[in-house]
Amino acid sequence: MDKTIYEQMLLKNYKGAEGAEEAWDARANHFYKSQQRGRSELVEKVTAILQERGLLAGADLLDIGGGSGRYAVPFAAHAEHVTITDISANMLELARRNAQEAGVTNLTYAKLEWTGADLAAWQWRKRFDLVFASMCPAIRSPEGLYKMLEAAKGFCLINQYIEATDSLSAYLTQVLDPPRSYEPYNDRDMVQAVFNLLWLEGYEPEICYLRQREVTSFTVEGAVEQYGGRYHQAAQLKRMDLAELISRHAGQVTFSVDSKATLAMILWKV
């Protein structure tokens, strides 16, 4: 089968690197706070699976587009060394803060754009025991995916959410009917494309699905901060106040949001 079909599927929602550094620098603090509010047990599950497979102990690991260190810091507690990359200096500064707070010292930070990185210049060709990427925009391109293979001497792992929904998003979507846009946390096509590309390249990828259901408490103010990026413009277009909408849904100062998520782990030996 022609792998071009799956390369095009992977590229369908790839936006490229232009403007990405500025965008992620601007989003870094909000993104970090969002992750802090929604500390996911899936990080612990992924870490436990890698430990059980013997892929962390003594490993030299590369985390591509690792942001504020959500995975890199817990990985570093078990690995020999972790190198975390990101296109955003602000993200890497937050990763340093997280590592310091966790008392982790075996991390190296590299600011770079992954698809354009010169692996020979970094001395990264076939260096790492495990090359990891979770929800990394650069891996939504064949070039970014194949470059993972160049850097790995052992295994590669990609994390991709294929479902992420919650009760407040469902309510706001129903009321505001925002324009449909790509949702990176609901991307089944990316998993299908990556699996088939790896298969056609002769690898034997495994897929493991991790599921999570949780209830998170929000204040109206916190919910506006969390959901404003997605729904603020739609509320303005309908001449509605987002805080008022959320308050109407909540019915009280503090309220609960039910959410569920499914994470696909794609693991393969190089």
ZIKAZI-V188592 format. One record per residue. N is the residue number from 0. RES is the residue in one letter. PHI is phi in degrees with one decimal (* if undefined). NEAR is the number of other ideal C-beta (glycine too) atoms within 12 Angstrom. Layout:
<<N/RES/PHI/NEAR> <N/RES/PHI/NEAR>>
This chain:
<<0/M/*/11> <1/D/-72.9/11> <2/K/-70.7/22> <3/T/-56.9/15> <4/I/-57.9/18> <5/Y/-80.0/26> <6/E/-64.2/26> <7/Q/-67.9/19> <8/M/-63.1/27> <9/L/-66.5/34> <10/L/-77.1/26> <11/K/-52.6/21> <12/N/-116.4/24> <13/Y/-83.6/29> <14/K/-100.1/19> <15/G/80.4/21> <16/A/-92.7/26> <17/E/-62.6/14> <18/G/80.1/16> <19/A/-68.6/27> <20/E/-61.4/26> <21/E/-64.1/15> <22/A/-64.5/21> <23/W/-75.0/33> <24/D/-60.3/23> <25/A/-70.6/17> <26/R/-89.7/25> <27/A/-54.6/28> <28/N/-65.2/21> <29/H/-63.5/24> <30/F/-62.4/30> <31/Y/-63.6/27> <32/K/-62.5/18> <33/S/-61.9/28> <34/Q/-69.0/29> <35/Q/-66.2/22> <36/R/-67.9/22> <37/G/-110.8/28> <38/R/-57.8/18> <39/S/-97.0/32> <40/E/-69.8/18> <41/L/-64.3/36> <42/V/-60.6/30> <43/E/-65.6/20> <44/K/-66.8/23> <45/V/-61.7/39> <46/T/-60.4/35> <47/A/-64.4/20> <48/I/-63.4/26> <49/L/-65.1/34> <50/Q/-62.9/21> <51/E/-62.2/15> <52/R/-82.3/23> <53/G/73.0/16> <54/L/-100.9/33> <55/L/-111.1/33> <56/A/-59.0/19> <57/G/73.8/16> <58/A/-86.4/32> <59/D/-100.4/32> <60/L/-119.3/45> <61/L/-115.9/47> <62/D/-110.2/50> <63/I/-88.6/45> <64/G/61.9/46> <65/G/-76.7/46> <66/G/57.5/38> <67/S/-87.6/37> <68/G/86.6/41> <69/R/-55.4/38> <70/Y/-99.3/44> <71/A/-59.2/46> <72/V/-66.1/35> <73/P/-65.2/35> <74/F/-61.3/45> <75/A/-64.2/36> <76/A/-66.9/28> <77/H/-120.6/30> <78/A/-83.7/35> <79/E/-70.0/21> <80/H/-157.7/26> <81/V/-128.2/40> <82/T/-105.7/38> <83/I/-110.9/47> <84/T/-113.0/44> <85/D/-161.9/42> <86/I/-78.3/36> <87/S/-106.4/35> <88/A/-64.7/22> <89/N/-65.7/27> <90/M/-62.9/39> <91/L/-65.7/34> <92/E/-65.0/24> <93/L/-67.1/35> <94/A/-63.2/41> <95/R/-60.6/28> <96/R/-61.9/22> <97/N/-61.5/32> <98/A/-64.4/30> <99/Q/-63.0/17> <100/E/-64.3/14> <101/A/-86.8/22> <102/G/71.9/12> <103/V/-99.6/25> <104/T/-120.1/14> <105/N/-96.5/25> <106/L/-117.9/35> <107/T/-119.2/30> <108/Y/-113.9/33> <109/A/-130.9/32> <110/K/-87.7/26> <111/L/-163.6/31> <112/E/-100.1/28> <113/W/-61.0/39> <114/T/-64.7/33> <115/G/-98.8/21> <116/A/-70.5/30> <117/D/-90.7/17> <118/L/-65.6/28> <119/A/-65.5/13> <120/A/-64.9/11> <121/W/-81.3/22> <122/Q/59.6/15> <123/W/-110.8/29> <124/R/-68.6/21> <125/K/50.4/19> <126/R/-96.9/24> <127/F/-96.9/40> <128/D/-70.6/32> <129/L/-142.8/44> <130/V/-109.9/47> <131/F/-125.8/45> <132/A/-147.9/42> <133/S/-120.4/40> <134/M/53.8/38> <135/C/-89.8/41> <136/P/-57.1/36> <137/A/-65.6/36> <138/I/-82.8/41> <139/R/-84.9/38> <140/S/-144.6/32> <141/P/-56.7/31> <142/E/-60.7/25> <143/G/-65.3/37> <144/L/-65.8/42> <145/Y/-65.4/27> <146/K/-68.6/34> <147/M/-58.6/47> <148/L/-64.1/32> <149/E/-66.0/27> <150/A/-84.2/39> <151/A/-94.5/35> <152/K/-113.1/22> <153/G/-125.0/30> <154/F/-130.5/34> <155/C/-127.5/39> <156/L/-141.4/45> <157/I/-118.2/46> <158/N/-102.7/43> <159/Q/-145.3/42> <160/Y/-71.8/30> <161/I/-110.9/31> <162/E/-155.5/24> <163/A/-151.9/29> <164/T/-135.4/23> <165/D/-153.6/30> <166/S/-66.6/25> <167/L/-72.5/36> <168/S/-60.1/30> <169/A/-61.2/19> <170/Y/-65.9/26> <171/L/-65.2/35> <172/T/-65.1/25> <173/Q/-65.0/15> <174/V/-77.3/22> <175/L/-94.4/28> <176/D/45.9/15> <177/P/-67.1/24> <178/P/-57.1/13> <179/R/-66.7/9> <180/S/-145.6/15> <181/Y/-65.8/17> <182/E/-113.5/21> <183/P/-62.7/27> <184/Y/-90.5/30> <185/N/-133.7/27> <186/D/-125.9/31> <187/R/-77.8/24> <188/D/-62.5/26> <189/M/-61.0/39> <190/V/-65.2/33> <191/Q/-60.6/23> <192/A/-64.9/35> <193/V/-63.0/45> <194/F/-57.2/31> <195/N/-69.2/28> <196/L/-63.4/38> <197/L/-64.6/33> <198/W/-60.8/20> <199/L/-69.8/20> <200/E/-84.7/23> <201/G/97.9/13> <202/Y/-89.3/24> <203/E/-124.3/16> <204/P/-68.9/31> <205/E/-107.0/21> <206/I/-123.4/26> <207/C/-120.5/26> <208/Y/-108.8/23> <209/L/-111.2/28> <210/R/-118.7/21> <211/Q/-142.9/27> <212/R/-127.5/20> <213/E/-151.7/21> <214/V/-119.0/16> <215/T/-116.1/28> <216/S/-89.2/21> <217/F/-131.4/31> <218/T/-89.9/21> <219/V/-60.2/28> <220/E/-61.1/18> <221/G/-64.8/25> <222/A/-67.5/37> <223/V/-62.8/26> <224/E/-65.0/24> <225/Q/-71.4/32> <226/Y/-104.7/39> <227/G/-61.8/25> <228/G/-58.6/23> <229/R/-88.6/29> <230/Y/-118.7/35> <231/H/-61.5/24> <232/Q/-64.7/17> <233/A/-63.3/26> <234/A/-65.9/26> <235/Q/-61.2/15> <236/L/-62.1/14> <237/K/-95.1/19> <238/R/55.1/11> <239/M/-119.0/22> <240/D/-95.8/19> <241/L/-62.4/34> <242/A/-61.4/24> <243/E/-66.1/18> <244/L/-61.2/29> <245/I/-66.4/37> <246/S/-62.3/23> <247/R/-63.2/19> <248/H/-69.0/30> <249/A/-70.8/27> <250/G/76.7/12> <251/Q/-160.3/14> <252/V/-64.7/14> <253/T/-113.8/17> <254/F/-143.6/24> <255/S/-107.9/19> <256/V/-119.5/31> <257/D/-88.1/20> <258/S/-137.7/30> <259/K/-142.2/26> <260/A/-147.3/31> <261/T/-127.5/26> <262/L/-109.9/34> <263/A/-96.8/36> <264/M/-105.2/39> <265/I/-106.4/36> <266/L/-118.9/34> <267/W/-148.7/30> <268/K/-92.3/21> <269/V/-82.9/27>>
